[in-house]
Amino acid sequence: MTLNTYNTPRIVGVDLFCGVGGLTHGLVRGGIQVAAGIDIDSNCKFPFEANNSASFLECDVGKLQAEDIIPFYQGADFTLLAGCAPCQPFSTYSRSGRNSEYEEQWPLVSSFGRLVKKIKPDLVTMENVPQLADHPVFQQFLESLSDYKKWWQVVECSSIGIPQTRKRLVLLASKLGDTSLELSPNQVRKATVRETIGSLPPIVAGERDPHDPLHAASALSPLNLSRIRMSRPGGTWRDWPDELLASCHRKETGATYPSVYGRMQWDQPAPTITTQCFGYGNGRFGHPEQDRAISLREAAMLQTFPATYTFAPPGARISFNKMGRLIGNAVPVRLGEVIAHSLVEHVQAHMH
């Protein structure tokens, strides 16, 4: 093994389920070269390749073979297989419906484990929903890492400088040993909504910034416009006069959803950015000050994408539903960066 200049290890990664490139972009920022991203969604190809010096493969990871991936590791000192298998099964997951067919519900996590066993990369990282830890398929995935030293934890993203309250399960695994194999955040101060999106030009509901097609806010009905004008940052729909209440708020069950139709607070992290974050009625997605929901660009920046990250070709029509899904499903860039720092430090500790 020949190390490159200044004894810096050349870690080359492949990103499974890469989406628009949040994890890849963070890994690269943290010192890891990502050669390829793989995803079944063709909408991810443009943003992934336009912002990252890596190839995009449109492919079902369930059908992917080790031979498809291994060529991308050419010239690597150390190899990394990374990814976040889609977590949709939990959206309809019912504990009362448990049965023996877990494997069929979680084929993509199993595919990740299958590829690890075939490729035998030096390093592995996986990011997923916290609930995965309670699921048998996670234990099966850990068994596929029997030759690795492992560390995993549910990470509160606001504790590592991401401006949103978002809990994610993060796993790191290495064939090199367990020294320093953990997340080592360089930043513990909580980032806020204000410092993340406060400098963007103001827009109104239904408007698009002429200089940035992604800085677009969805339109509001007259009723919702009245509602957001009565909403204060951090408040709830309980602050509204009776005539603005929705029928669901009048039911007893509505009392458990206080954050719906809420505004964010300037000097706090945002709530978890979801695929529906562009809609004022879908959560606490109201802008702290302007009478509208957050824009797609603001959502991307709260996911720690750079303000210049391009998600669509010039002149392309921006669909709120499609773009919201791509942004909400992304791994926050900053999380990828912290993972990379930890893996680079870990590798350096084992080079001597």
C-alpha positions in Angstrom: 0.0 0.0 0.0 1.4 3.4 -1.1 0.1 6.4 0.8 -0.2 9.6 -1.1 1.3 13.0 -0.4 1.9 14.0 3.2 0.9 10.6 4.5 -2.8 11.4 4.1 -4.8 8.3 3.6 -6.8 8.1 0.3 -10.2 6.8 1.5 -12.5 6.1 -1.5 -16.2 5.7 -0.8 -19.2 4.5 -2.7 -22.6 5.9 -1.5 -25.6 3.5 -1.7 -29.0 5.1 -1.7 -27.2 8.4 -2.4 -30.2 10.6 -3.1 -29.3 14.1 -4.1 -25.8 13.7 -2.5 -26.1 15.0 1.0 -24.0 12.2 2.6 -21.6 12.3 -0.4 -21.1 16.1 -0.2 -20.4 15.9 3.5 -18.0 13.0 3.2 -16.0 14.9 0.5 -16.0 18.0 2.7 -14.5 15.9 5.5 -11.7 14.5 3.4 -13.1 11.3 1.8 -13.2 10.9 -2.0 -16.5 9.5 -3.2 -16.2 7.8 -6.5 -19.9 6.9 -7.1 -23.4 7.2 -5.8 -26.2 4.7 -6.5 -29.9 5.3 -6.4 -33.0 4.0 -8.1 -34.5 7.6 -8.5 -33.5 9.2 -11.8 -34.4 12.6 -10.3 -31.2 12.4 -8.2 -28.8 12.2 -11.1 -28.6 15.9 -11.9 -28.1 17.2 -8.4 -25.7 14.4 -7.4 -23.4 14.9 -10.4 -23.7 18.7 -10.7 -22.5 19.2 -7.1 -20.1 16.3 -6.7 -17.1 14.9 -8.7 -18.6 11.5 -8.7 -20.5 9.2 -11.0 -24.2 8.5 -10.6 -25.6 5.0 -11.2 -29.3 4.6 -11.6 -29.8 1.2 -10.1 -31.9 -0.8 -7.6 -29.4 -1.6 -4.8 -31.3 -4.9 -4.3 -30.1 -6.0 -7.7 -26.6 -4.6 -7.3 -23.6 -7.0 -7.4 -20.2 -6.6 -5.8 -18.6 -6.5 -9.3 -20.6 -3.4 -10.1 -18.9 -1.5 -7.2 -15.4 -2.8 -6.8 -14.0 -1.0 -9.9 -14.8 2.4 -8.3 -12.2 1.6 -5.5 -9.3 1.6 -7.9 -6.3 3.5 -6.4 -7.7 3.6 -2.9 -5.6 3.2 0.3 -8.8 2.4 2.2 -12.3 1.6 1.0 -15.6 2.8 2.4 -19.2 1.6 1.7 -21.7 4.1 2.9 -25.4 4.5 2.7 -28.9 5.2 4.2 -31.4 2.6 3.2 -34.9 4.2 2.7 -36.9 4.0 5.9 -40.5 4.0 4.6 -41.5 0.8 6.3 -41.6 2.7 9.6 -44.2 5.2 8.3 -46.8 2.4 8.4 -45.1 0.2 10.9 -47.4 -1.2 13.5 -46.1 -3.1 16.5 -49.3 -5.1 16.6 -48.6 -6.3 13.1 -45.2 -8.0 13.9 -44.7 -11.2 12.0 -41.8 -13.4 10.8 -41.5 -11.7 7.4 -39.2 -8.9 8.6 -36.8 -9.7 5.8 -39.4 -8.9 3.2 -40.1 -5.5 4.8 -36.4 -4.6 4.9 -34.8 -5.9 1.8 -32.7 -2.8 1.2 -31.0 -3.0 4.6 -30.3 -6.7 3.9 -28.9 -5.8 0.5 -26.5 -3.4 2.2 -25.4 -6.2 4.5 -25.0 -8.6 1.5 -22.8 -6.1 -0.3 -20.6 -5.6 2.8 -20.0 -9.3 3.0 -19.1 -9.6 -0.7 -17.0 -6.4 -1.0 -15.3 -6.5 2.4 -14.6 -2.7 2.5 -12.2 -1.4 5.2 -14.9 0.9 6.5 -18.7 1.0 6.6 -21.1 3.7 7.7 -24.8 3.6 7.8 -27.3 6.4 8.7 -31.0 5.6 9.3 -34.0 6.2 11.5 -33.6 5.5 15.2 -36.4 2.9 15.2 -34.2 0.6 13.1 -32.2 -0.3 16.2 -35.3 -2.1 17.6 -35.9 -4.1 14.5 -34.4 -7.6 13.9 -33.0 -6.6 10.5 -30.6 -4.2 12.3 -29.3 -7.2 14.3 -28.9 -9.1 11.0 -26.9 -6.1 9.6 -24.6 -6.1 12.7 -24.0 -9.8 12.1 -22.9 -9.0 8.5 -20.2 -6.9 10.2 -18.8 -9.7 12.3 -15.3 -9.1 11.1 -15.5 -5.4 12.0 -15.1 -3.2 15.1 -18.5 -1.4 15.4 -19.9 1.7 17.0 -23.4 3.0 16.7 -25.5 5.5 18.4 -28.7 7.6 18.0 -27.4 11.1 17.3 -29.4 14.3 18.0 -28.3 16.3 14.9 -28.5 19.7 16.7 -25.6 18.5 18.9 -23.3 18.4 16.0 -24.1 21.8 14.4 -27.1 20.9 12.3 -29.8 23.6 12.7 -32.7 21.2 13.3 -33.9 18.7 15.9 -33.4 15.5 14.0 -32.5 12.1 15.6 -30.7 9.6 13.4 -29.0 6.3 14.0 -25.4 6.5 12.9 -23.2 3.4 12.6 -19.4 3.3 11.9 -17.6 0.0 11.4 -13.9 -0.7 10.7 -11.6 -3.6 10.0 -8.7 -1.6 11.3 -9.6 -1.6 15.0 -11.7 0.4 17.4 -9.4 3.3 18.4 -11.3 6.6 17.9 -14.2 4.8 16.2 -17.0 7.2 17.2 -18.4 10.5 16.1 -16.1 13.4 17.2 -18.1 16.6 16.7 -16.0 19.7 16.3 -18.9 21.9 17.1 -21.3 21.6 20.1 -23.0 25.0 20.0 -26.5 24.6 18.5 -26.9 26.3 15.1 -30.1 28.3 14.7 -32.6 29.1 12.0 -31.5 32.8 12.0 -27.9 32.1 11.2 -28.8 29.5 8.6 -31.5 31.2 6.5 -31.8 34.8 8.0 -29.8 36.4 5.2 -32.0 35.2 2.3 -34.0 37.8 0.5 -37.6 38.0 1.7 -40.4 36.5 -0.6 -44.1 36.2 -0.1 -46.3 33.1 -0.3 -46.6 31.8 -3.9 -43.5 33.8 -5.0 -40.1 32.7 -6.3 -36.8 34.6 -6.0 -35.8 35.6 -9.6 -32.2 34.8 -8.9 -32.7 31.4 -7.3 -35.6 29.2 -8.5 -35.3 27.0 -5.4 -36.0 30.0 -3.1 -39.7 29.6 -3.8 -42.6 29.5 -1.3 -45.8 27.6 -1.8 -49.0 29.7 -2.1 -51.4 30.1 0.9 -55.2 30.1 0.9 -56.8 33.3 2.4 -57.7 31.2 5.5 -54.1 30.0 6.0 -52.8 33.5 5.3 -55.0 34.7 8.2 -53.8 31.8 10.3 -50.1 32.4 9.8 -50.6 36.2 10.6 -52.0 35.1 13.9 -49.2 32.7 14.6 -46.2 33.7 16.7 -42.7 32.0 16.6 -42.8 28.9 18.8 -46.6 29.3 19.4 -49.4 26.9 18.3 -52.8 27.1 16.7 -54.1 27.5 20.3 -53.1 31.2 19.9 -55.7 31.7 17.2 -59.2 33.1 17.5 -62.0 30.4 17.3 -63.0 31.3 13.7 -59.6 30.2 12.4 -59.5 26.8 14.0 -59.7 23.8 11.7 -62.2 21.0 12.5 -59.4 18.7 13.5 -58.3 21.2 16.2 -61.8 21.1 17.7 -61.6 17.3 18.3 -59.9 16.0 21.4 -57.4 14.1 19.2 -56.3 17.4 17.7 -54.8 18.5 21.0 -51.9 16.2 20.4 -50.7 18.1 17.3 -49.8 21.5 18.6 -46.9 22.1 16.2 -49.1 21.8 13.0 -49.5 25.3 11.5 -46.6 26.6 13.6 -43.8 29.1 13.0 -40.2 28.3 13.5 -38.2 30.3 16.1 -35.3 32.4 14.9 -32.9 31.6 17.7 -33.6 27.9 18.0 -32.9 24.9 15.6 -35.7 24.1 13.2 -37.9 21.0 13.7 -37.1 17.9 11.6 -37.2 18.8 7.9 -39.6 16.4 6.2 -40.6 15.7 2.6 -43.6 18.0 3.2 -41.7 20.9 4.8 -42.8 23.4 2.1 -46.4 23.2 3.4 -47.4 25.5 6.3 -50.1 23.0 7.5 -47.7 20.1 7.6 -45.7 20.9 10.8 -43.9 23.9 12.3 -42.8 25.0 8.9 -43.9 28.6 9.0 -41.2 31.2 8.5 -40.3 32.9 11.8 -41.2 36.4 10.4 -42.6 36.3 6.9 -46.2 35.2 6.3 -45.4 32.0 4.4 -44.0 28.5 4.8 -40.2 28.1 4.4 -38.9 27.9 0.8 -37.3 24.9 -0.8 -33.9 26.7 -0.6 -34.4 27.4 3.1 -35.3 23.7 3.7 -32.1 22.6 1.9 -30.0 25.0 3.9 -31.6 23.7 7.1 -30.5 20.3 5.8 -27.0 22.0 5.7 -26.7 22.0 1.9 -24.7 25.0 0.7 -26.7 27.9 -0.5 -25.3 27.3 -4.0 -26.2 23.6 -4.2 -28.1 23.1 -7.5 -31.0 20.7 -7.5 -32.4 21.1 -11.0 -31.0 22.1 -14.5 -31.3 25.8 -15.5 -34.8 26.6 -16.6 -36.3 23.3 -15.3 -39.8 23.5 -13.7 -39.5 23.1 -9.9 -42.1 20.8 -8.4 -42.7 21.4 -4.7 -43.7 17.8 -4.1 -40.7 16.3 -6.0 -38.2 18.7 -4.6 -39.6 18.5 -1.1 -39.2 14.7 -1.2 -35.6 14.9 -2.5 -34.6 17.5 0.2 -36.5 16.0 3.1 -35.1 12.5 2.4 -31.5 13.7 2.2 -28.8 13.0 4.7 -27.8 16.4 6.2 -24.5 17.4 4.7 -23.0 18.3 8.1 -23.7 14.8 9.4 -21.7 13.4 6.5 -18.9 15.8 7.3 -18.7 14.8 10.9 -18.8 11.1 9.9 -15.9 11.7 7.5 -13.8 13.6 10.2 -14.2 10.6 12.5 -13.3 8.0 9.9 -10.2 10.0 8.7 -9.0 10.4 12.3 -9.6 6.7 12.9 -7.6 5.7 9.8 -4.7 8.0 10.6 -4.6 6.6 14.2 -4.0 3.1 12.6 -1.5 4.1 10.0 1.4 4.3 12.5 
